[in-house]
Amino acid sequence: MSTPTTPTKPTKPTIPTKPTKPTKPTKPTNPHPPTPLTPRRKLALELWRLRERNMVREHPLEQLFWECTLRCDLNCRHCGSDCKTDSSRRDMPKEDFLRVLDSVARKYDPHKVFVVISGGEPLMRPDLEECCAAIAEKGFPWGMVTNAIHLTPQRFHGLLRAGLRSMAISLDGLEDDHNWMRGNDNSFRMVDQAIDMLVAQRTVVFDLVTCVNKRNYPKLNDIKEYLVSKGVGRWRLFSIFPMGRAALDPMMHISDEEFRGLFEFIKNTRHEGRIRADYGCEGFLGNYEGDVRNRFFACQAGVTVGSVMADGTIAACTSIRSDFGQGNIYNDDFLDVWENRYQVYRDRKWMQSGDCARCSYWRYCQGNGMHLRDAEGKLLFCHLNRLNKCR
């Protein structure tokens, strides 16, 4: 595949890279003040905060996403991207991403930087196995995120031969609900087959990822029982944030009571011990911290997580808007960008405005996940505020 035309240098983010002095907080006016943290949880969060402060200072690259294609042949109701079956942008040549890995290896031990291959749908690349084998040959462990629609037994074994270490697969309900969400009548069947292959393999760490919505919320227990019966050990659930198609689809948005009910469900499922359920990595959750996932909240975008997007943009989490790009591999050296930019991610005082300026839990939340900020830096969604509405 020929090298794509070198893109123009990306515009600088509209968010100030040098934090401005925050305005003096005013007396809280939140009609739903947070429930006070228990003393034990507050102590644990203080220790976690100190750990994260050191992590930001050192910013060790631990996870690197590669958006290897923008092509995807599903039509998911909640999709927030511009992925298409026939994308106008060519897949990035593997040689271009391999040069990024060479840059990373100048400072970091490749065995300690995990590469996550995403898209679009990675399996739409006919050379995916070749790409993955080349990544593994350079010493980088790798995994992938997939909808499994093209995960045939032949391709699965090809990925295993290329060094597959982990896999995340989307499952949005039992057959009717999942296929409704994904817009494909064969989608659930392929996910079901993928689960069987992964359970039988035992060498690949994997989880199922469920987008909780109005249609599948009443059936979460049924989904749990299905996964337990299949021998699945890990299940990750997340709620919709207002981006892309999901922003205007009322079926994608659960009520405040259901939002709290989701965390109660995860908490109770973890206590049962039959499957490890986790809420996604976003959002500070107050007294649910420590109960619904294996770590406390901290947005790792630009701190331990970086990414290379399909057009070469050097970014962080692949869910974050392009406004927050830090450079481009066709113009910049990745390692230089990682070491010397990303201030907008690592010093978040610029986020301390609006509701965040008045929040007593800023010290633990630091403005929520970066992907929940719009182009002007305004917070689109606060998990804690929503939880407090339905105490």
Salt bridges, closest charged atoms under 4 A:
GLU46 OE1 - ARG49 NE 3.25
GLU46 OE2 - ARG363 NE 2.85
GLU52 OE2 - ARG51 NH1 2.29
GLU52 OE2 - ARG295 NH2 3.90
ASP73 OD2 - HIS150 NE2 2.79
ASP91 OD2 - ARG71 NH2 2.53
GLU95 OE2 - LYS94 NZ 2.91
ASP96 OD1 - ARG99 NH2 2.32
ASP102 OD1 - LYS138 NZ 2.80
ASP109 OD1 - HIS111 ND1 3.05
ASP127 OD1 - ARG125 NE 2.90
GLU129 OE2 - ARG155 NE 2.93
GLU130 OE2 - LYS94 NZ 2.86
ASP172 OD2 - ARG182 NH2 2.60
ASP177 OD1 - ARG215 NE 2.53
ASP177 OD2 - LYS219 NZ 2.88
ASP192 OD1 - LYS230 NZ 2.94
ASP196 OD1 - LYS230 NZ 2.75
ASP207 OD2 - ARG236 NE 2.86
GLU225 OE2 - ARG274 NH2 2.49
ASP249 OD2 - ARG77 NH2 3.03
ASP256 OD1 - ARG386 NE 2.68
GLU258 OE1 - LYS214 NZ 3.25
GLU272 OE1 - LYS224 NZ 3.00
GLU272 OE1 - ARG274 NH2 3.72
ASP278 OD1 - ARG270 NH1 2.77
ASP278 OD2 - ARG276 NE 2.87
GLU282 OE1 - HIS371 NE2 2.55
GLU282 OE2 - HIS383 NE2 3.14
GLU289 OE2 - ARG293 NH2 3.01
ASP291 OD2 - ARG41 NH1 3.53
ASP291 OD2 - LYS267 NZ 3.77
ASP323 OD1 - ARG321 NE 2.69
ASP332 OD1 - ARG341 NH2 3.18
ASP333 OD2 - ARG106 NH2 2.94
GLU339 OE1 - HIS59 NE2 3.72
GLU339 OE1 - LYS107 NZ 2.97
ASP347 OD1 - LYS349 NZ 3.72
ASP355 OD1 - ARG358 NH2 2.46
